[in-house]
């Protein structure tokens, strides 16, 4: 049995796959793999382990309908046509839960960095611009007792809220399709409308999936409804915010600042205005980038591959409905 892997992943997962007697083909070049080339590799394979944002759409799935399993090295699956995978009875696996804490850590890091303009001030030191103490210069804002608004309160949003309540005694409000009873019980979180989220939040942290409903939802009109002292954090998907509108909101003081671990496109160009704005902090999509988390993700992806190739139900399915018939 052959497995095609689109990136070099942690040895933990590779070892597990080799010990299962599988032959591995790994794309080791540090450039994006074109879809047609991906299709050709997969036609020579029995399973795909997709690390990175590979487009697994209807065209790909029809061309590679022989695949016994597709394992994603991520929790998100907005790059996959799940309906088509269901139709073709191809199990899709992901890596849920394991990256919730580390991603929340990055959201918290960005919030704190933006509140004190840390990235910008660090760059000023590097440029030799730290020369004189001014009591009214380089001022940030306090976070204690502020209101945190979570857009998409799932496991990552819950971890972010826990950190904010514990560190800064924040009030938590959230906007979801469904009520989060655990967050309401343990964090005294309150479910609100989208309009209320915008009007009441001092920090808005985005943790939703990318869907037709959420793509570009944070745009000019939405930023204008936020407080001028508010901070926008996005560690979910870059396409959830309109980047041009966000840049304008930061330049005009419509909002205080923004912290991003996701951009659109990725990678971001080196001359993007967000990288030089005093009230922005940008990281290169490192939410799950800890040794422990990436080891765990590789292990979970390997488990999905091995089970799928054995014809067994995969342990972390995105589309479990294919097993009901």
Secondary structure, 3 states (H helix, E strand, C coil): CEEEECCCCCHHHHHHHHHCCCEEEECCCCCCCCHHHHHHHHHCCCEEEECCCCCECHHHHHHCCCCCEEEECCCCCCCECHHHHHHHCCEEECCCCCCHHHHHHHHHHHHHHHHCCHHHHHHHHHCCCCCCCCCCCCCCCCCCCCEEEEECCCHHHHHHHHHHHHHHCCEEEEECCCCCHHHHHHHCCEECCHHHHHHHCCEEEECCCCCCCCCCCECHHHHHHCCCCCEEEECCCHHHECHHHHHHHHHHCCCCEEEECCCCCCCCCCCCHHHCCCCEEECCCCCCCCHHHHHHHHHHHHHHHHHHHCCCCCCCECCHHHHCC
